Amino acid sequence: MEEAKINKKQEKKVEALHWEIQQWKSNFKFIADELIFIHKLLDSYVFEPNTPNLFERIQGFKEQLKKRDEIKKEVQNHISRHENNLAGMLECTNVSCDFGYYQKHDELQKEVDQCHKDFQQLKAEIFNYAGGVLKKRKP
């Protein structure tokens, strides 16, 4: 009877961690969609052609986006490995085993948050720049 309670507790812990992982994956899917849009924006012809250093700035943004995308993919791989390892948590029966999973989860949370923050900052920089050099619609 006591073992069944422990198993139910472990299942609830794993479910909570799994739900959080699903949220991370969903956020990364949204970032992937945003990356597609930003690349299309930067490759479009909606910018004033006489803007000083336009080509260089756009190329710089593209390079930064590529780096962010590589980091995003690396973090996604970490998430996948972490998610696969969650099954082992069901077999944990002591606190130190649980602690190891929670510690890894917290470290990954920091990595996810940093990746998301860095992407949001770059996106804001691109949008601020692009907003200032878009072609004006002629009356």
DSSP file (Angstrom, degrees, kcal/mol; ACC not computed):
  #  RESIDUE AA STRUCTURE BP1 BP2  ACC     N-H-->O    O-->H-N    N-H-->O    O-->H-N    TCO  KAPPA ALPHA  PHI   PSI    X-CA   Y-CA   Z-CA
    1    1 A M     >        0   0    0      0, 0.0     4,-1.4     0, 0.0     5,-0.1   0.000 360.0 360.0 360.0 -44.4    0.0    0.0    0.0
    2    2 A E  H  >  +     0   0    0      1,-0.2     4,-2.0     2,-0.2     5,-0.1   0.873 360.0  54.8 -63.3 -38.1    2.8    2.4    0.9
    3    3 A E  H  > S+     0   0    0      1,-0.2     4,-2.5     2,-0.2    -1,-0.2   0.861 103.7  54.8 -64.9 -35.8    4.6    1.6   -2.3
    4    4 A A  H  > S+     0   0    0      2,-0.2     4,-2.2     1,-0.2    -1,-0.2   0.878 107.3  50.4 -65.0 -37.9    1.5    2.5   -4.3
    5    5 A K  H  X S+     0   0    0     -4,-1.4     4,-2.3     2,-0.2    -2,-0.2   0.912 110.6  49.1 -65.4 -42.4    1.5    5.9   -2.7
    6    6 A I  H  X S+     0   0    0     -4,-2.0     4,-2.5     1,-0.2    -2,-0.2   0.922 110.9  50.1 -62.7 -44.0    5.1    6.5   -3.5
    7    7 A N  H  X S+     0   0    0     -4,-2.5     4,-2.5     1,-0.2    -1,-0.2   0.896 110.3  49.9 -62.2 -40.5    4.5    5.5   -7.1
    8    8 A K  H  X S+     0   0    0     -4,-2.2     4,-2.2     2,-0.2    -1,-0.2   0.901 110.6  50.5 -65.2 -39.9    1.6    7.9   -7.4
    9    9 A K  H  X S+     0   0    0     -4,-2.3     4,-2.2     2,-0.2    -2,-0.2   0.931 111.2  48.1 -61.7 -45.4    3.7   10.7   -5.9
   10   10 A Q  H  X S+     0   0    0     -4,-2.5     4,-2.7     1,-0.2     5,-0.2   0.907 109.6  52.9 -62.5 -42.0    6.5   10.0   -8.4
   11   11 A E  H  X S+     0   0    0     -4,-2.5     4,-2.7     1,-0.2    -1,-0.2   0.911 109.2  49.2 -60.3 -42.4    4.0    9.9  -11.3
   12   12 A K  H  X S+     0   0    0     -4,-2.2     4,-2.2     2,-0.2    -1,-0.2   0.898 111.3  49.6 -65.1 -39.8    2.6   13.3  -10.3
   13   13 A K  H  X S+     0   0    0     -4,-2.2     4,-2.2     2,-0.2    -2,-0.2   0.934 113.0  46.4 -62.9 -45.7    6.2   14.7  -10.1
   14   14 A V  H  X S+     0   0    0     -4,-2.7     4,-2.9     1,-0.2    -2,-0.2   0.900 110.6  53.1 -64.3 -41.0    7.0   13.3  -13.5
   15   15 A E  H  X S+     0   0    0     -4,-2.7     4,-2.6    -5,-0.2    -1,-0.2   0.911 108.9  49.6 -59.9 -42.8    3.7   14.7  -14.9
   16   16 A A  H  X S+     0   0    0     -4,-2.2     4,-1.9     2,-0.2    -2,-0.2   0.926 114.0  44.5 -64.1 -44.6    4.5   18.2  -13.6
   17   17 A L  H  X S+     0   0    0     -4,-2.2     4,-2.3     1,-0.2    -2,-0.2   0.908 113.1  51.5 -65.3 -41.2    8.0   18.1  -15.2
   18   18 A H  H  X S+     0   0    0     -4,-2.9     4,-2.3     1,-0.2    -2,-0.2   0.901 107.6  52.5 -63.2 -40.9    6.7   16.7  -18.4
   19   19 A W  H  X S+     0   0    0     -4,-2.6     4,-1.7     1,-0.2    -1,-0.2   0.918 109.7  49.2 -61.0 -42.9    4.1   19.4  -18.6
   20   20 A E  H  X S+     0   0    0     -4,-1.9     4,-2.0     1,-0.2    -2,-0.2   0.901 109.3  52.0 -64.0 -40.3    6.8   22.0  -18.2
   21   21 A I  H  X S+     0   0    0     -4,-2.3     4,-2.5     1,-0.2    -1,-0.2   0.893 106.4  54.1 -62.1 -39.7    8.9   20.4  -20.9
   22   22 A Q  H  X S+     0   0    0     -4,-2.3     4,-2.2     1,-0.2    -1,-0.2   0.865 106.5  52.5 -63.5 -34.9    5.9   20.5  -23.3
   23   23 A Q  H  X S+     0   0    0     -4,-1.7     4,-2.4     2,-0.2    -1,-0.2   0.907 108.4  50.3 -65.5 -41.7    5.6   24.2  -22.6
   24   24 A W  H  X S+     0   0    0     -4,-2.0     4,-2.3     1,-0.2    -2,-0.2   0.940 110.9  48.9 -59.8 -47.0    9.3   24.7  -23.5
   25   25 A K  H  X S+     0   0    0     -4,-2.5     4,-1.8     1,-0.2    -1,-0.2   0.887 110.3  51.1 -62.5 -39.3    8.8   22.7  -26.7
   26   26 A S  H  X S+     0   0    0     -4,-2.2     4,-2.0     2,-0.2    -1,-0.2   0.909 109.6  50.2 -63.8 -42.9    5.7   24.8  -27.6
   27   27 A N  H  X S+     0   0    0     -4,-2.4     4,-2.2     1,-0.2    -2,-0.2   0.887 109.9  50.6 -63.5 -38.9    7.6   28.0  -27.1
   28   28 A F  H  X S+     0   0    0     -4,-2.3     4,-2.3     2,-0.2    -1,-0.2   0.843 106.8  54.5 -69.2 -32.0   10.5   26.8  -29.3
   29   29 A K  H  X S+     0   0    0     -4,-1.8     4,-1.9     2,-0.2    -1,-0.2   0.913 108.9  48.8 -64.5 -41.3    8.0   25.9  -32.0
   30   30 A F  H  X S+     0   0    0     -4,-2.0     4,-2.3     1,-0.2    -2,-0.2   0.907 109.6  51.6 -64.6 -41.5    6.7   29.5  -31.8
   31   31 A I  H  X S+     0   0    0     -4,-2.2     4,-2.6     1,-0.2    -1,-0.2   0.901 106.8  54.3 -61.1 -40.9   10.3   30.8  -32.0
   32   32 A A  H  X S+     0   0    0     -4,-2.3     4,-1.8     1,-0.2    -1,-0.2   0.907 109.0  48.2 -60.2 -41.6   10.8   28.6  -35.1
   33   33 A D  H  X S+     0   0    0     -4,-1.9     4,-2.0     1,-0.2    -1,-0.2   0.899 111.0  50.7 -65.2 -40.5    7.8   30.2  -36.8
   34   34 A E  H  X S+     0   0    0     -4,-2.3     4,-2.8     1,-0.2    -2,-0.2   0.890 106.4  55.3 -64.2 -38.8    9.0   33.7  -35.8
   35   35 A L  H  X S+     0   0    0     -4,-2.6     4,-2.6     2,-0.2    -1,-0.2   0.908 106.2  51.4 -60.4 -42.0   12.4   32.9  -37.4
   36   36 A I  H  X S+     0   0    0     -4,-1.8     4,-2.2     2,-0.2    -1,-0.2   0.937 112.0  46.7 -59.8 -46.7   10.8   32.0  -40.7
   37   37 A F  H  X S+     0   0    0     -4,-2.0     4,-2.6     2,-0.2    -2,-0.2   0.929 112.3  49.2 -62.2 -45.7    8.9   35.3  -40.6
   38   38 A I  H  X S+     0   0    0     -4,-2.8     4,-2.8     1,-0.2    -1,-0.2   0.899 110.1  51.1 -64.3 -40.5   12.0   37.4  -39.8
   39   39 A H  H  X S+     0   0    0     -4,-2.6     4,-1.7    -5,-0.2    -1,-0.2   0.921 111.2  48.3 -62.0 -42.3   14.0   35.7  -42.5
   40   40 A K  H  X S+     0   0    0     -4,-2.2     4,-0.5    -5,-0.2    -2,-0.2   0.904 111.6  50.7 -63.5 -40.4   11.3   36.5  -45.0
   41   41 A L  H >< S+     0   0    0     -4,-2.6     3,-1.2     1,-0.2     5,-0.4   0.945 111.4  46.6 -60.7 -48.5   11.2   40.1  -43.8
   42   42 A L  H 3< S+     0   0    0     -4,-2.8    -1,-0.2     1,-0.3    -2,-0.2   0.782 113.6  49.2 -68.2 -25.8   14.9   40.5  -44.1
   43   43 A D  H 3< S+     0   0    0     -4,-1.7    -1,-0.3    -5,-0.2    -2,-0.2   0.458  96.3  96.4 -89.7  -1.7   14.9   38.9  -47.6
   44   44 A S  S << S-     0   0    0     -3,-1.2     3,-0.3    -4,-0.5    -3,-0.1  -0.222  79.0-122.8 -84.5 176.1   12.0   41.1  -48.8
   45   45 A Y  S    S+     0   0    0      1,-0.2    -3,-0.1    -2,-0.0    -1,-0.1  -0.262  77.4 109.2-111.3  43.2   12.2   44.3  -50.8
   46   46 A V        +     0   0    0     -5,-0.4    89,-3.3     2,-0.1     2,-0.3   0.343  54.5  96.0-101.4   6.0   10.3   46.5  -48.3
   47   47 A F  B    S-A  134   0A   0     87,-0.3    87,-0.3    -3,-0.3    83,-0.0  -0.716  87.4 -98.9-100.6 149.0   13.2   48.6  -47.1
   48   48 A E    >   -     0   0    0     85,-3.1     3,-1.4    -2,-0.3    -2,-0.1  -0.475  31.3-146.7 -60.9 121.3   14.3   52.0  -48.4
   49   49 A P  T 3  S+     0   0    0      0, 0.0    -1,-0.2     0, 0.0     5,-0.1   0.748  92.5  60.0 -67.6 -22.9   17.1   51.2  -50.9
   50   50 A N  T 3  S+     0   0    0      2,-0.1    -2,-0.1     4,-0.1     3,-0.0   0.269  73.5 127.7 -89.7  13.0   19.0   54.4  -50.1
   51   51 A T    X   -     0   0    0     -3,-1.4     3,-1.6    82,-0.1     4,-0.3  -0.546  67.9-112.2 -71.3 126.5   19.4   53.5  -46.4
   52   52 A P  T 3  S-     0   0    0      0, 0.0    -1,-0.1     0, 0.0    -2,-0.1  -0.358  95.3  -1.5 -60.9 134.5   23.1   53.7  -45.4
   53   53 A N  T 3> S+     0   0    0      1,-0.1     4,-2.6    -2,-0.1     5,-0.2   0.708  86.6 143.3  60.3  23.4   24.6   50.4  -44.6
   54   54 A L  H <> S+     0   0    0     -3,-1.6     4,-2.6     1,-0.2     5,-0.2   0.945  70.2  46.3 -58.3 -51.0   21.3   48.6  -45.2
   55   55 A F  H  > S+     0   0    0     -4,-0.3     4,-2.7     1,-0.2    -1,-0.2   0.917 113.7  48.7 -60.1 -44.8   22.9   45.5  -46.7
   56   56 A E  H  > S+     0   0    0      2,-0.2     4,-2.5     1,-0.2    -1,-0.2   0.914 112.2  48.2 -63.4 -43.6   25.5   45.2  -44.0
   57   57 A R  H  X S+     0   0    0     -4,-2.6     4,-2.4     2,-0.2    -1,-0.2   0.927 112.9  47.7 -63.4 -44.7   22.9   45.6  -41.2
   58   58 A I  H  X S+     0   0    0     -4,-2.6     4,-2.4    -5,-0.2    -2,-0.2   0.919 112.3  49.4 -64.0 -42.5   20.6   43.0  -42.8
   59   59 A Q  H  X S+     0   0    0     -4,-2.7     4,-2.3    -5,-0.2    -1,-0.2   0.903 109.9  52.0 -62.6 -40.2   23.5   40.6  -43.3
   60   60 A G  H  X S+     0   0    0     -4,-2.5     4,-2.2     1,-0.2    -2,-0.2   0.906 109.7  48.8 -61.4 -42.1   24.6   41.1  -39.7
   61   61 A F  H  X S+     0   0    0     -4,-2.4     4,-2.7     2,-0.2    -2,-0.2   0.904 109.4  52.6 -64.2 -40.6   21.0   40.3  -38.5
   62   62 A K  H  X S+     0   0    0     -4,-2.4     4,-2.2     1,-0.2    -2,-0.2   0.904 109.7  48.7 -62.1 -40.9   20.9   37.2  -40.6
   63   63 A E  H  X S+     0   0    0     -4,-2.3     4,-2.0     2,-0.2    -1,-0.2   0.909 112.0  48.6 -65.3 -41.9   24.2   36.0  -39.1
   64   64 A Q  H  X S+     0   0    0     -4,-2.2     4,-2.5     1,-0.2    -2,-0.2   0.895 110.6  51.4 -65.0 -39.4   22.9   36.6  -35.6
   65   65 A L  H  X S+     0   0    0     -4,-2.7     4,-2.6     2,-0.2    -2,-0.2   0.899 107.5  53.0 -63.2 -39.9   19.7   34.8  -36.4
   66   66 A K  H  X S+     0   0    0     -4,-2.2     4,-2.1     2,-0.2    -2,-0.2   0.920 110.2  47.3 -61.6 -43.4   21.7   31.8  -37.7
   67   67 A K  H  X S+     0   0    0     -4,-2.0     4,-2.3     2,-0.2    -2,-0.2   0.919 112.5  49.3 -63.3 -44.0   23.7   31.7  -34.4
   68   68 A R  H  X S+     0   0    0     -4,-2.5     4,-2.7     1,-0.2    -2,-0.2   0.887 109.9  51.9 -62.8 -38.6   20.5   32.0  -32.3
   69   69 A D  H  X S+     0   0    0     -4,-2.6     4,-2.4     2,-0.2    -1,-0.2   0.898 108.9  50.0 -65.6 -40.1   18.9   29.2  -34.4
   70   70 A E  H  X S+     0   0    0     -4,-2.1     4,-2.0     2,-0.2    -2,-0.2   0.913 112.5  47.0 -63.8 -42.4   21.9   26.9  -33.8
   71   71 A I  H  X S+     0   0    0     -4,-2.3     4,-2.6     2,-0.2     5,-0.2   0.913 110.4  53.5 -64.3 -42.1   21.7   27.6  -30.1
   72   72 A K  H  X S+     0   0    0     -4,-2.7     4,-2.5     1,-0.2    -2,-0.2   0.916 108.9  48.7 -58.3 -44.7   17.9   27.0  -30.1
   73   73 A K  H  X S+     0   0    0     -4,-2.4     4,-1.9     2,-0.2    -1,-0.2   0.883 110.3  51.3 -64.2 -38.3   18.5   23.6  -31.8
   74   74 A E  H  X S+     0   0    0     -4,-2.0     4,-1.9     2,-0.2    -2,-0.2   0.923 111.2  47.1 -64.2 -44.0   21.1   22.7  -29.2
   75   75 A V  H  X S+     0   0    0     -4,-2.6     4,-2.5     1,-0.2    -2,-0.2   0.896 109.2  54.9 -65.1 -39.4   18.8   23.5  -26.4
   76   76 A Q  H  X S+     0   0    0     -4,-2.5     4,-2.4     1,-0.2    -1,-0.2   0.883 106.4  51.7 -61.4 -37.3   16.0   21.6  -28.0
   77   77 A N  H  X S+     0   0    0     -4,-1.9     4,-2.4     2,-0.2    -1,-0.2   0.903 108.7  50.7 -64.4 -40.3   18.3   18.5  -28.1
   78   78 A H  H  X S+     0   0    0     -4,-1.9     4,-2.5     1,-0.2    -2,-0.2   0.906 109.8  50.9 -62.3 -41.1   19.0   19.0  -24.4
   79   79 A I  H  X S+     0   0    0     -4,-2.5     4,-2.9     2,-0.2    -2,-0.2   0.927 109.3  50.2 -62.5 -45.1   15.2   19.1  -23.8
   80   80 A S  H  X S+     0   0    0     -4,-2.4     4,-2.4     2,-0.2    -2,-0.2   0.922 112.2  46.7 -61.0 -44.8   14.7   15.9  -25.8
   81   81 A R  H  X S+     0   0    0     -4,-2.4     4,-1.7     2,-0.2    -1,-0.2   0.914 113.2  49.6 -63.6 -41.5   17.3   14.1  -23.8
   82   82 A H  H  X S+     0   0    0     -4,-2.5     4,-0.7     1,-0.2    -2,-0.2   0.916 110.3  50.3 -63.1 -43.2   16.0   15.4  -20.6
   83   83 A E  H >< S+     0   0    0     -4,-2.9     3,-0.9     1,-0.2     4,-0.4   0.909 109.2  51.5 -62.4 -41.9   12.5   14.3  -21.5
   84   84 A N  H >< S+     0   0    0     -4,-2.4     3,-0.7     1,-0.2     4,-0.2   0.834 107.4  54.0 -63.6 -32.1   13.7   10.8  -22.4
   85   85 A N  H >X S+     0   0    0     -4,-1.7     3,-1.2     1,-0.2     4,-0.5   0.621  85.6  83.8 -78.4 -12.4   15.4   10.6  -19.0
   86   86 A L  H XX S+     0   0    0     -3,-0.9     3,-1.4    -4,-0.7     4,-0.7   0.822  77.6  68.1 -61.2 -30.2   12.2   11.4  -17.1
   87   87 A A  H X4 S+     0   0    0     -3,-0.7     3,-1.0    -4,-0.4     4,-0.5   0.858  93.1  59.6 -58.5 -33.7   11.1    7.8  -17.3
   88   88 A G  H X4 S+     0   0    0     -3,-1.2     3,-0.8     1,-0.2     4,-0.4   0.752  92.5  67.4 -65.3 -23.8   14.0    6.9  -15.0
   89   89 A M  H X< S+     0   0    0     -3,-1.4     3,-1.2    -4,-0.5    -1,-0.2   0.810  89.3  64.0 -67.7 -28.4   12.5    9.2  -12.4
   90   90 A L  T << S+     0   0    0     -3,-1.0    -1,-0.2    -4,-0.7    -2,-0.2   0.803 101.0  52.1 -63.0 -27.3    9.6    6.8  -12.0
   91   91 A E  T <  S+     0   0    0     -3,-0.8    -1,-0.3    -4,-0.5    -2,-0.2   0.559  85.6 110.0 -86.7  -8.2   12.0    4.3  -10.7
   92   92 A C    <   +     0   0    0     -3,-1.2   -82,-0.1    -4,-0.4     3,-0.1  -0.444  34.3 169.8 -68.9 137.0   13.5    6.7   -8.1
   93   93 A T        +     0   0    0     -2,-0.2     2,-0.3   -83,-0.0    -1,-0.1   0.368  56.5  64.1-126.1  -0.3   12.6    5.8   -4.5
   94   94 A N  S  > S-     0   0    0      1,-0.1     4,-1.7     0, 0.0     3,-0.3  -0.877  80.2-118.9-127.2 162.1   14.9    8.1   -2.6
   95   95 A V  H  > S+     0   0    0     -2,-0.3     4,-2.8     1,-0.2     5,-0.2   0.847 109.4  58.2 -66.3 -36.9   15.2   11.9   -2.3
   96   96 A S  H  > S+     0   0    0      1,-0.2     4,-1.7     2,-0.2    -1,-0.2   0.867 105.8  50.4 -65.5 -34.4   18.8   12.1   -3.7
   97   97 A C  H  > S+     0   0    0     -3,-0.3     4,-1.5     2,-0.2    -1,-0.2   0.937 112.2  47.1 -65.6 -46.6   17.6   10.5   -6.9
   98   98 A D  H  X S+     0   0    0     -4,-1.7     4,-2.6     1,-0.2     5,-0.2   0.915 108.0  56.9 -57.8 -44.3   14.7   13.0   -7.2
   99   99 A F  H  X S+     0   0    0     -4,-2.8     4,-2.7     1,-0.2    -1,-0.2   0.875 102.4  54.9 -58.3 -40.0   17.1   15.9   -6.4
  100  100 A G  H  X S+     0   0    0     -4,-1.7     4,-2.2     2,-0.2    -1,-0.2   0.912 109.9  45.7 -61.1 -43.5   19.3   15.0   -9.4
  101  101 A Y  H  X S+     0   0    0     -4,-1.5     4,-2.5     2,-0.2    -2,-0.2   0.923 114.2  48.0 -65.8 -43.6   16.4   15.1  -11.8
  102  102 A Y  H  X S+     0   0    0     -4,-2.6     4,-2.6     2,-0.2    -2,-0.2   0.887 110.5  52.0 -65.4 -37.2   15.2   18.4  -10.3
  103  103 A Q  H  X S+     0   0    0     -4,-2.7     4,-2.2    -5,-0.2    -1,-0.2   0.930 111.7  45.9 -64.0 -45.3   18.6   19.9  -10.4
  104  104 A K  H  X S+     0   0    0     -4,-2.2     4,-2.3     1,-0.2    -2,-0.2   0.898 112.7  51.6 -62.5 -40.0   19.0   19.0  -14.1
  105  105 A H  H  X S+     0   0    0     -4,-2.5     4,-2.4     1,-0.2    -2,-0.2   0.914 109.8  48.5 -64.0 -43.1   15.6   20.3  -14.8
  106  106 A D  H  X S+     0   0    0     -4,-2.6     4,-1.9     2,-0.2    -1,-0.2   0.891 111.1  50.4 -65.5 -39.0   16.4   23.6  -13.1
  107  107 A E  H  X S+     0   0    0     -4,-2.2     4,-1.8     1,-0.2    -1,-0.2   0.907 111.9  47.7 -63.7 -41.2   19.6   24.0  -15.1
  108  108 A L  H  X S+     0   0    0     -4,-2.3     4,-2.8     1,-0.2    -2,-0.2   0.873 106.6  57.5 -68.0 -36.5   17.8   23.3  -18.3
  109  109 A Q  H  X S+     0   0    0     -4,-2.4     4,-2.8     1,-0.2    -1,-0.2   0.912 106.9  48.9 -58.0 -42.9   15.1   25.8  -17.3
  110  110 A K  H  X S+     0   0    0     -4,-1.9     4,-2.4     2,-0.2    -1,-0.2   0.901 111.4  49.4 -64.0 -40.9   17.9   28.5  -17.0
  111  111 A E  H  X S+     0   0    0     -4,-1.8     4,-2.3     2,-0.2    -2,-0.2   0.913 112.6  47.3 -64.6 -43.1   19.2   27.5  -20.4
  112  112 A V  H  X S+     0   0    0     -4,-2.8     4,-2.6     2,-0.2    -2,-0.2   0.934 112.7  49.3 -62.7 -47.2   15.8   27.7  -22.0
  113  113 A D  H  X S+     0   0    0     -4,-2.8     4,-2.7     1,-0.2    -2,-0.2   0.902 111.7  48.4 -61.2 -42.0   15.1   31.1  -20.4
  114  114 A Q  H  X S+     0   0    0     -4,-2.4     4,-2.8     2,-0.2     5,-0.2   0.916 111.6  49.6 -65.5 -43.1   18.4   32.5  -21.6
  115  115 A C  H  X S+     0   0    0     -4,-2.3     4,-2.2     2,-0.2    -2,-0.2   0.927 113.6  46.1 -60.6 -45.5   17.9   31.2  -25.1
  116  116 A H  H  X S+     0   0    0     -4,-2.6     4,-2.5     2,-0.2    -2,-0.2   0.916 113.1  49.4 -64.3 -44.2   14.4   32.7  -25.2
  117  117 A K  H  X S+     0   0    0     -4,-2.7     4,-2.3     2,-0.2    -2,-0.2   0.929 111.0  49.3 -61.3 -47.2   15.6   36.1  -23.7
  118  118 A D  H  X S+     0   0    0     -4,-2.8     4,-2.1     1,-0.2    -1,-0.2   0.900 112.2  48.4 -61.2 -41.4   18.5   36.3  -26.2
  119  119 A F  H  X S+     0   0    0     -4,-2.2     4,-2.8    -5,-0.2    -1,-0.2   0.919 110.2  51.4 -65.9 -42.2   16.1   35.6  -29.1
  120  120 A Q  H  X S+     0   0    0     -4,-2.5     4,-2.4     1,-0.2    -2,-0.2   0.886 109.9  50.1 -62.4 -38.7   13.6   38.2  -27.9
  121  121 A Q  H  X S+     0   0    0     -4,-2.3     4,-2.2     2,-0.2    -1,-0.2   0.925 112.7  45.9 -65.6 -43.8   16.3   40.9  -27.6
  122  122 A L  H  X S+     0   0    0     -4,-2.1     4,-2.6     2,-0.2    -2,-0.2   0.917 112.0  51.6 -64.9 -42.4   17.5   40.2  -31.1
  123  123 A K  H  X S+     0   0    0     -4,-2.8     4,-2.8     1,-0.2     5,-0.2   0.918 110.0  49.3 -60.3 -44.1   14.0   40.2  -32.5
  124  124 A A  H  X S+     0   0    0     -4,-2.4     4,-2.6     1,-0.2    -1,-0.2   0.907 110.7  50.5 -62.2 -41.7   13.3   43.5  -30.8
  125  125 A E  H  X S+     0   0    0     -4,-2.2     4,-2.2     2,-0.2    -2,-0.2   0.921 112.5  46.7 -62.6 -44.1   16.5   45.0  -32.3
  126  126 A I  H  X S+     0   0    0     -4,-2.6     4,-3.3     2,-0.2     5,-0.2   0.937 114.1  47.0 -63.9 -47.1   15.6   43.7  -35.8
  127  127 A F  H  X S+     0   0    0     -4,-2.8     4,-2.5     1,-0.2    -2,-0.2   0.883 111.4  51.2 -65.3 -38.3   12.0   45.0  -35.6
  128  128 A N  H  X S+     0   0    0     -4,-2.6     4,-0.9    -5,-0.2    -1,-0.2   0.925 115.8  41.9 -64.0 -43.2   13.2   48.4  -34.3
  129  129 A Y  H >X S+     0   0    0     -4,-2.2     4,-0.8    -5,-0.2     3,-0.8   0.954 116.0  48.0 -67.1 -49.9   15.7   48.8  -37.1
  130  130 A A  H >X S+     0   0    0     -4,-3.3     3,-0.9     1,-0.3     4,-0.6   0.883 106.0  58.7 -61.3 -39.2   13.3   47.4  -39.8
  131  131 A G  H 3< S+     0   0    0     -4,-2.5     3,-0.3    -5,-0.2    -1,-0.3   0.804 106.4  49.5 -60.5 -28.5   10.5   49.7  -38.6
  132  132 A G  H << S+     0   0    0     -4,-0.9    -1,-0.2    -3,-0.8    -2,-0.2   0.653 115.4  40.2 -85.7 -16.0   12.7   52.7  -39.2
  133  133 A V  H << S+     0   0    0     -3,-0.9   -85,-3.1    -4,-0.8    -1,-0.2   0.209  80.3 126.7-120.4  16.0   13.8   51.8  -42.8
  134  134 A L  B  < S-A   47   0A   0     -4,-0.6   -87,-0.3    -3,-0.3     2,-0.1  -0.444  70.8 -97.4 -70.3 147.8   10.6   50.4  -44.3
  135  135 A K        -     0   0    0    -89,-3.3     2,-0.4    -2,-0.1    -1,-0.1  -0.387  38.5-122.5 -63.1 139.9    9.5   52.0  -47.5
  136  136 A K        -     0   0    0     -2,-0.1     2,-0.3    -3,-0.1    -1,-0.1  -0.684  25.0-114.5 -85.1 138.8    6.9   54.6  -47.1
  137  137 A R        -     0   0    0     -2,-0.4    -1,-0.1     1,-0.1     0, 0.0  -0.546  29.8-124.9 -73.4 132.5    3.7   54.1  -48.9
  138  138 A K              0   0    0     -2,-0.3    -1,-0.1     1,-0.1    -3,-0.0  -0.619 360.0 360.0 -82.5 137.9    3.1   56.8  -51.6
  139  139 A P              0   0    0      0, 0.0    -1,-0.1     0, 0.0    -2,-0.0   0.488 360.0 360.0 -68.0 360.0   -0.2   58.7  -51.3
